[in-house]
Amino acid sequence: DARFSFLKEQFDSAMGYQITIQTTKTKEISNEMANHKSALKRIRQTESRRLRNRYYAKTARNAVRRLRAMTDKAQAQETYKKVVAMLDRLASKKSISKNKASNLKSKLALHINKLG
C-alpha cells in the first residue's frame, strides 16, 4: 500500500525490525532490534539453518532433475538409491515434508520402471 511505503524498510526482515545492514568481505551483518541475548542467538541460528536447508534442498532438486533426464536404466537405478537417501535425509531434518519426499520417490521409481 502506498500509504505505508515509508515503513517498508523497517519490516523487511521476518525476524524483527531491520535497522541497518553492514557488509564485510565474508558475510552480511544485520543489526536486529531484539530484546534478549537469546533472541539474537535464535536469529543467528534460524538464518544459518535456513541457508543450510536451502542449499541441501537445491542440491536434492538438482539430483532429481538429473535422474529424470537419464535414459540408461542401470545407471538410473544406481543414482536412484543415492537420491532416495538424500530425500529421506531431508525429510528427517524437516527441510522438506515426508509427503513430498514420498511423492518424489514414487514418481522417480515410476520413471525408472518406464525406462527400457
N, C-alpha and C positions, 0 to 999 in steps of 0.2 A: 504494500500500500504506500502511496506517495507521501501520505501524512506522517508516516513513521520511518521514512527512509534515513533520517538523520540518526536513528538509533541502531541501524543495521550493523555498524562496525562493532558495537558493544555486544551483540548477540550472535556473532559468527561462530563462536565455539560452543559445542554441545556440552562441554564440561563446566562452563562458567563464563563470566564476563572476561573477554579478552581485551586487555588494555593495550599492550604493545608487543610487537614481535621483533626480537633481535636475532640476526642471523650471524652465525660464526662459520668457519670453514667446514666444520664437521657436522653440526646439526643446528636445527632451528630451536630457539629457546623462546617460550611464550610466558609472559607473566600473567598468572591467573589470580583472580581475587578469591582465594579460598580462606576460610576462617580458621582452619586447623592444619597442623603439620600432616596429619593422617590424610586429610583431603588432598593436599598437594601430592603426597605419595601415591594415593589412589589415582589421581590424574595421570601421573607418570606411568604407573602400571597399566592403566587402561590403554594409553596411547601406544606403549610398546607391544602389548598384546594384540591390539588392533592391526598394527603394521605386520606383526608376525603372522597372524591369521590371514591377512590379505595376501602375503607372499605365498604361503602354503596353498591357499585356495586357488590362486592364479596358477601355480605350478601344477596342481591337480587338473585344472581345466585344460591346460596345455597338453597334459599327458592324455586326457580323454580325447582331445581333438586329434592328436597324433594317432591314437589307437583307431579312431573312426576312419582315418584316412588310409589305414593299412589294407592291403589286398591279399597278402600272404597269410593263410590260416595258421600255420605253425608259429610264425613269428608273432602273430596277433595273440595267440593263446599264451605265449610266454610273457608278453607285455601285459596281458590282462591280469595275470597274477600280481604283478607289481602295482598296477593301477588299483586293483581291489584292496590291496594292503594300504595304499595311500588314502583311499576313500574311507576305509574303516578307521584309520588313524585320525583323519579329520573329523569324522562323526563322533569318535570317542572324546575328542578335545572340544567338541561343540563348535567347531569352525563352520561346519555345515550340519544340517539336521540329519538324523538317522534315515528318515524317509527319502531325502534327496540322494543320500549315498546308496540306498537300496534301489531306488529307481534308476540311477545311473548304472549300477552293476547289472541290473536286469536288461536294460537296453543294450549295453555293451555285449552281454552274453548272447542276446538275440542277433546282434550284428555279426559276431564271430561265427555263430552257427550257420548263418546265411552264406558265409564265405565258402567258396568251393575250391 
